Amino acid sequence: MPTTHTNPHAIAGMITRLNDAKYTRWTAQLRATGGCRQPIHLRGRVQHIDPATGQLLHSYSTATEPDGVLRLPCKTRRATRCPACAEVYRADTYQLIRAGLIGGKGVPPTVTAHPCVFATLTAPSFGTVHTRREKNGKVLPCHPRRNAPTCPHGQVMSCTARHDANEKCLGEPLCPDCYDYTGSVLFNATTPKLWQRFTDALRRRVAKLTGHTLRELRQHLTISFAKVAEYQRRGVVHLHAVIRLDGPTGPTSPPPAWATAELLTEAIRHAVKAVTVIVPAAADEPSRLMRWGTQLDIREITTDGDLSDVAVAGYVAKYATKAAECVGTLDRRINPLDDLTAFNLRDHPRRLITECLRLGALADLAHLRLAHWAHMLGFGGHFSTRSRHYATTIGLLRAARRAFTRTEEITTGRLPLFDEDTAVEIATWQYAGKGWSAGDALLAAALTGTPMAVAPPGGSL
């Protein structure tokens, strides 16, 4: 993403904006976007009309706005693209997860008595990678091995270095030529299907352990969850999930007495081992059986223990705004015709991307859309999802924020009072680009302390 540069053109544009008669309104737009790094520009107008009398209740046009556009926040969840909007998304995710643990946002506080665990589902190994290990606060050697074997490519499969936490080699294979890049990207691509089959298997296992059919189980119990995906440095995703046992109507009803955290834990362990996804053979690639890794962490969530509702909500929300940046890939889609050597990529992420593009060109694997999700190293699922009964939604939280803003504008007199439910709205909007001009980006960065994105050539400004 391009950023501002202190050049004569940008300085001249900043001075022009400071002397603009609509500068105050421009700063109001900047505040309204929350300091968005790449705001969306819209042109258009909206009218609210009383259907009974035909009276014009309210009218707005962007013609009176600075540059004739209305700037709105981009609302991305990616912190690398817009820290301001990502922070809003992180905070909303935090409130959503915590509401499902202690109540609020439409969830009764009695939900704290429902059995609930925090589970981490991991990926299998695709080859030995550099890692940082600690024991009792002491950093241990990476992969020390006596008489370590030499791989077919001449690499000794041992590493005695005590890696720093920020070393770029972490997550990269000891021998890239031995590493299973095909398996890595195929696992990422099938993770959403593995999760779907895991939740189905979880319900079936709970039903079997309690002597019910699936239909009977729905009359006694609902399994609710919220999950988030996290990239490991080696380039594969693993999932963190809050899984809760509710009554038949969700968090508003208590689960039966036999629904315990121990029962849920046993069912999760079985479901993780039971599910698989078959990737069909394609060209010279054999079919593959994808499954979860052997490492599985399940801990009960409490209101006052080491794994509290605050800790879990904060942990999940942190990863809701991240993607594959820790691996060193790009935060935008990659065209199969792009020259990867033109990007500043380390060998490991470049090989992962190249493998996505190679497999994505195979007709039998087209349904995985690997080329489309090459920048995500094959993972095309949603990073943050929830079951229907878990808690509120991001959409409802945003709607509540809009309602609060409208009430505040009416109270201060900036917006006339009328019934939006009965008024007829006639609106015409047109996308006009995104980002800031060079001068505006420089000024906005000075006012917010955050680097801003310059509108691309042919953009809105």
C-alpha positions in Angstrom: 0.0 0.0 0.0 1.5 3.4 -1.0 2.1 5.9 1.7 2.6 9.6 1.8 5.9 11.3 0.9 7.1 14.7 2.0 7.5 16.3 -1.4 6.7 19.7 -2.8 3.5 18.5 -4.4 2.2 17.0 -1.2 3.2 20.1 0.8 1.5 22.4 -1.7 -1.7 20.2 -1.5 -1.6 20.4 2.3 -1.3 24.2 2.3 -4.2 24.4 -0.2 -6.4 22.2 2.1 -5.5 24.3 5.2 -6.6 27.5 3.3 -9.8 25.8 1.9 -13.1 27.4 3.2 -14.4 23.9 3.8 -11.4 22.8 5.9 -13.5 22.5 9.1 -15.9 20.1 7.3 -12.9 18.2 5.9 -11.6 17.6 9.4 -15.1 16.6 10.5 -15.0 13.9 7.8 -11.6 12.8 9.0 -13.0 12.4 12.5 -16.1 10.7 11.3 -14.0 8.0 9.5 -12.2 7.4 12.8 -8.9 8.2 11.1 -9.4 5.6 8.3 -6.2 5.1 6.3 -8.0 4.5 3.0 -11.5 6.0 3.2 -14.1 5.2 0.6 -15.3 8.2 -1.5 -19.0 8.4 -2.5 -20.8 10.9 -4.7 -24.6 11.3 -4.6 -27.7 12.5 -2.8 -30.4 11.3 -0.5 -33.9 12.5 0.2 -36.4 11.5 2.8 -40.1 12.2 1.9 -43.3 11.8 3.9 -45.3 9.3 1.9 -48.6 10.7 3.2 -48.1 14.4 2.3 -45.2 14.3 -0.2 -43.3 16.8 2.1 -39.5 16.7 1.9 -38.3 15.8 5.4 -34.6 15.8 4.8 -32.2 16.3 1.9 -28.5 15.7 1.6 -26.1 16.1 -1.3 -22.3 15.5 -1.5 -22.1 18.6 -3.7 -21.7 20.7 -0.6 -18.9 18.5 0.8 -15.1 19.1 0.3 -14.1 17.9 -3.1 -17.8 16.9 -3.7 -17.4 13.5 -2.0 -18.5 11.9 1.2 -15.7 9.9 2.9 -16.6 6.8 4.8 -14.4 4.3 6.7 -13.3 1.3 4.7 -14.2 -1.1 7.5 -11.5 -3.6 6.7 -10.5 -6.0 9.4 -6.9 -6.1 8.2 -4.6 -4.1 10.5 -1.9 -3.9 7.8 -4.4 -2.0 5.5 -6.1 0.3 8.0 -5.2 0.2 11.7 -8.2 2.5 12.7 -10.9 0.3 11.1 -9.2 -2.9 12.2 -9.2 -1.6 15.8 -13.0 -1.1 15.5 -13.4 -4.6 14.2 -11.2 -6.0 16.9 -13.2 -4.2 19.6 -16.5 -5.5 18.1 -15.1 -9.1 18.1 -14.0 -8.7 21.7 -17.5 -7.6 22.7 -19.1 -10.4 20.7 -16.9 -13.1 22.2 -17.2 -11.9 25.7 -21.0 -11.5 25.5 -21.1 -15.2 24.8 -19.1 -15.9 27.9 -20.6 -13.6 30.6 -23.8 -12.2 29.0 -24.8 -8.8 27.5 -25.7 -7.7 24.0 -28.9 -9.8 24.3 -27.3 -12.7 26.0 -28.5 -13.4 29.7 -25.8 -13.4 32.4 -26.9 -16.9 33.3 -24.7 -18.1 30.4 -21.8 -18.1 32.7 -23.1 -21.4 34.2 -23.1 -23.1 30.8 -20.1 -25.5 30.2 -17.6 -23.8 27.9 -14.2 -24.6 26.7 -11.4 -23.0 24.6 -10.1 -25.4 22.0 -7.2 -25.0 19.6 -7.2 -27.2 16.5 -3.8 -27.4 14.7 -2.4 -28.5 11.4 -0.2 -31.6 10.9 3.5 -31.4 10.2 4.7 -30.8 6.6 8.4 -30.8 7.4 10.8 -29.7 10.1 10.9 -25.9 10.6 13.0 -23.5 12.6 11.3 -22.8 15.9 11.9 -21.0 19.2 11.5 -23.2 22.3 11.6 -22.2 25.9 11.7 -24.1 29.2 11.5 -22.4 32.6 12.3 -19.0 30.9 15.3 -20.4 29.2 15.6 -20.4 25.4 16.5 -23.9 24.1 18.3 -24.9 20.9 16.1 -25.1 17.8 16.5 -28.7 16.7 19.6 -30.2 18.2 20.3 -33.7 17.1 23.3 -35.9 17.6 24.4 -37.7 14.4 21.7 -35.8 12.6 20.8 -37.4 9.2 21.5 -35.6 6.0 18.5 -35.2 3.7 18.6 -36.2 0.0 19.3 -32.5 -0.8 22.5 -32.4 1.3 21.1 -30.5 4.2 21.9 -31.7 7.8 18.6 -31.9 9.6 19.8 -30.2 12.8 19.8 -26.6 14.1 21.5 -25.7 17.4 20.8 -22.0 17.3 18.8 -20.4 20.1 16.5 -18.2 17.9 15.4 -14.7 18.9 11.6 -14.2 19.0 11.8 -11.9 15.9 14.1 -13.9 13.7 12.8 -14.1 10.2 13.8 -17.7 9.8 11.3 -18.9 12.4 8.7 -21.1 10.7 10.9 -21.7 7.6 12.0 -25.3 6.8 15.4 -26.6 7.6 15.4 -27.9 4.0 12.9 -26.2 1.7 13.3 -28.9 -0.9 12.1 -31.5 1.6 9.2 -29.4 2.8 5.7 -30.5 1.7 4.5 -27.2 0.2 1.7 -29.0 -1.7 0.3 -30.5 1.5 0.6 -27.1 3.3 -1.5 -25.2 0.9 -4.0 -28.0 0.4 -4.5 -28.2 4.2 -5.2 -24.4 4.2 -7.7 -24.8 1.4 -9.6 -27.7 3.1 -9.6 -26.2 6.6 -13.1 -24.7 6.2 -14.4 -28.2 5.2 -12.5 -29.8 8.0 -14.1 -27.4 10.5 -17.6 -28.0 9.1 -17.2 -31.8 9.4 -15.7 -31.4 12.9 -18.8 -29.5 14.1 -21.0 -32.2 12.6 -19.0 -35.0 14.2 -19.0 -33.1 17.5 -22.8 -33.1 17.6 -23.0 -36.8 16.6 -20.5 -37.7 19.3 -22.4 -35.8 22.0 -25.6 -37.6 20.9 -23.9 -41.0 21.1 -22.3 -40.4 24.5 -25.7 -39.3 25.9 -27.8 -42.0 24.3 -29.7 -39.7 21.9 -30.3 -39.5 18.2 -29.4 -36.2 16.6 -33.1 -35.2 16.5 -33.6 -36.0 20.1 -30.4 -34.1 21.0 -31.8 -30.9 19.5 -34.7 -31.1 22.0 -32.3 -31.0 24.9 -29.0 -29.3 23.8 -27.5 -26.8 21.4 -23.8 -26.6 20.7 -22.7 -23.0 20.2 -19.3 -21.8 19.1 -17.3 -18.8 17.9 -13.9 -19.3 16.2 -11.0 -17.4 14.7 -8.2 -18.6 12.4 -4.6 -17.8 13.1 -1.6 -18.3 10.8 1.4 -20.0 12.2 4.8 -18.8 11.0 5.2 -21.8 8.8 2.2 -20.6 6.8 -0.6 -22.9 7.9 -3.7 -21.9 9.8 -4.9 -23.3 13.0 -8.2 -22.5 14.7 -9.1 -21.2 18.1 -12.7 -21.9 19.1 -14.9 -21.1 22.0 -17.4 -24.0 22.3 -20.3 -23.8 24.7 -23.2 -26.2 25.6 -26.6 -24.5 25.8 -30.2 -25.5 26.2 -32.5 -26.2 23.2 -33.1 -22.5 22.6 -29.5 -21.4 22.9 -28.0 -19.2 25.7 -31.4 -18.2 27.1 -32.0 -21.8 28.3 -29.9 -23.9 30.6 -28.3 -27.1 29.3 -29.3 -30.4 31.0 -27.4 -31.6 34.0 -25.6 -34.3 32.0 -24.1 -31.7 29.7 -20.7 -31.1 31.4 -17.3 -29.7 30.3 -15.9 -33.2 30.6 -18.5 -34.5 28.2 -17.7 -31.7 25.7 -14.0 -32.3 26.0 -14.3 -36.0 25.3 -16.5 -35.3 22.3 -14.1 -32.7 20.9 -11.1 -35.1 21.2 -13.1 -37.8 19.3 -14.4 -35.5 16.6 -10.9 -34.0 15.8 -9.6 -37.5 15.1 -12.6 -38.7 13.2 -12.9 -36.2 10.4 -11.0 -36.1 7.1 -11.3 -34.4 3.7 -10.1 -36.1 0.5 -8.4 -33.9 -2.1 -8.9 -35.6 -5.5 -6.0 -36.5 -7.7 -5.1 -33.9 -10.3 -2.7 -34.4 -13.2 0.5 -35.9 -11.6 -0.7 -35.1 -8.1 -2.1 -38.1 -6.2 -5.2 -37.8 -4.0 -4.6 -36.7 -0.4 -6.3 -37.3 2.9 -6.3 -34.2 4.9 -6.9 -34.2 8.7 -6.2 -32.2 11.8 -2.8 -32.3 13.5 -2.1 -34.4 16.6 -1.6 -31.3 18.8 -4.9 -30.4 20.5 -5.4 -28.0 23.4 -8.7 -27.9 25.3 -9.2 -25.9 28.4 -12.3 -25.0 30.4 -13.2 -21.3 30.5 -14.0 -19.8 33.9 -14.8 -16.3 35.1 -11.9 -16.1 37.6 -9.3 -18.6 36.6 -6.2 -18.4 34.5 -8.3 -18.8 31.4 -10.9 -16.1 32.1 -13.5 -14.6 29.8 -11.4 -11.5 29.4 -8.3 -13.4 28.4 -10.2 -15.5 25.9 -12.1 -12.6 24.3 -8.9 -10.6 24.0 -6.9 -13.5 22.5 -9.6 -14.3 19.9 -10.1 -10.6 19.0 -6.3 -10.1 18.5 -6.2 -12.6 15.7 -9.5 -11.4 14.1 -7.5 -8.5 12.5 -4.5 -10.4 11.3 -3.9 -12.6 8.2 -0.8 -14.2 6.7 1.5 -11.2 7.3 3.5 -13.1 9.9 4.6 -15.5 7.1 5.8 -12.6 5.0 3.2 -12.8 2.2 1.2 -9.9 0.6 -2.0 -8.5 1.9 -3.7 -8.2 -1.5 -4.7 -10.7 -4.2 -2.0 -11.9 -6.6 -2.6 -12.2 -10.3 -1.3 -15.5 -11.8 0.6 -13.3 -14.3 2.4 -11.3 -11.7 6.1 -11.6 -11.5 6.8 -12.8 -7.9 10.4 -11.8 -8.2 9.3 -8.2 -8.3 7.9 -8.4 -4.7 10.0 -8.4 -1.6 9.3 -12.0 -0.6 11.4 -14.4 1.3 11.9 -17.9 -0.3 9.4 -19.7 2.0 6.3 -17.5 1.3 7.3 -17.3 -2.3 7.3 -21.1 -2.6 3.9 -21.3 -0.9 2.4 -18.7 -3.3 4.0 -20.4 -6.3 2.5 -23.7 -5.2 -1.0 -22.2 -4.9 -0.7 -20.8 -8.4 0.5 -24.1 -9.8 -2.2 -26.2 -8.2 -4.8 -23.6 -9.0 -4.2 -24.1 -12.7 -5.3 -27.8 -12.4 -8.9 -28.4 -13.5 -9.5 -31.1 -10.9 -8.6 -28.6 -8.1 -10.4 -25.6 -9.5 -13.1 -25.8 -6.7 -10.4 -25.0 -4.1 -9.7 -21.6 -5.8 -6.1 -21.8 -4.8 -4.9 -19.2 -7.3 -7.6 -16.7 -6.0 -6.4 -17.2 -2.5 -2.7 -17.5 -3.2 -2.0 -14.4 -1.1 -3.6 -16.2 1.8 -1.5 -19.3 1.1 -4.6 -21.3 0.0 -6.9 -20.4 2.9 -10.2 -19.0 1.6 -12.4 -19.3 4.7 -13.8 -16.7 7.0 -11.3 -15.7 9.7 -14.0 -15.1 12.4 -17.2 -17.0 12.5 -19.9 -17.9 15.0 -22.8 -20.2 15.2 -26.3 -18.8 15.1 -27.0 -19.1 18.8 -23.6 -18.0 20.2 -24.2 -14.3 20.8 -24.9 -11.1 18.9 -23.4 -10.3 15.4 -20.9 -7.8 14.1 -23.8 -6.4 11.9 -26.0 -5.8 15.0 -23.1 -4.1 16.8 -22.6 -1.8 13.8 -26.3 -1.1 13.6 -26.4 -0.1 17.3 -23.4 2.3 16.6 -25.3 3.9 13.7 -28.4 4.3 15.8 -26.4 6.0 18.6 -24.7 8.3 16.1 -28.1 9.3 14.5 -29.5 10.0 18.0 -26.5 12.2 18.9 -26.9 14.1 15.6 -30.6 14.7 16.3 -29.9 15.8 19.8 -27.3 18.3 18.7 -29.5 19.6 15.9 -27.3 18.4 13.0 -30.1 16.2 11.8 -33.8 16.9 11.8 -36.1 14.6 13.7 -38.3 12.3 11.5 -39.4 8.7 11.4 -37.0 6.8 9.2 -39.3 3.7 9.2 -42.2 5.5 7.6 -40.3 8.0 5.4 -39.6 7.1 1.8 -35.9 7.2 1.0 -34.7 8.2 -2.5 -31.0 7.8 -2.8 -28.4 7.8 -5.6 -24.8 6.9 -4.8 -21.7 6.4 -6.9 -18.3 5.1 -6.0 -15.7 7.7 -6.5 -12.5 6.1 -5.4 -10.6 5.7 -2.1 -7.6 7.0 -0.2 -6.3 10.5 0.1 -4.6 13.0 -2.2 -0.9 13.5 -1.5 -1.5 16.7 0.4 -4.5 15.4 2.3 -2.6 12.2 3.2 0.2 14.4 4.6 -2.2 16.5 6.6 -4.3 13.6 7.9 -1.2 11.8 9.0 -0.1 14.8 11.0 -3.5 15.1 12.6 -3.9 11.4 13.5 -0.3 10.2 13.8 -1.0 7.4 11.3 0.4 7.1 7.8 -2.3 7.4 5.2 -2.8 5.8 1.8 -2.6 8.0 -1.3 -5.3 7.6 -3.9 -4.0 5.7 -6.9 -3.8 7.4 -10.3 -7.2 7.8 -11.8 -8.7 7.5 -8.3 -11.2 10.0 -6.7 -8.8 12.9 -6.4 
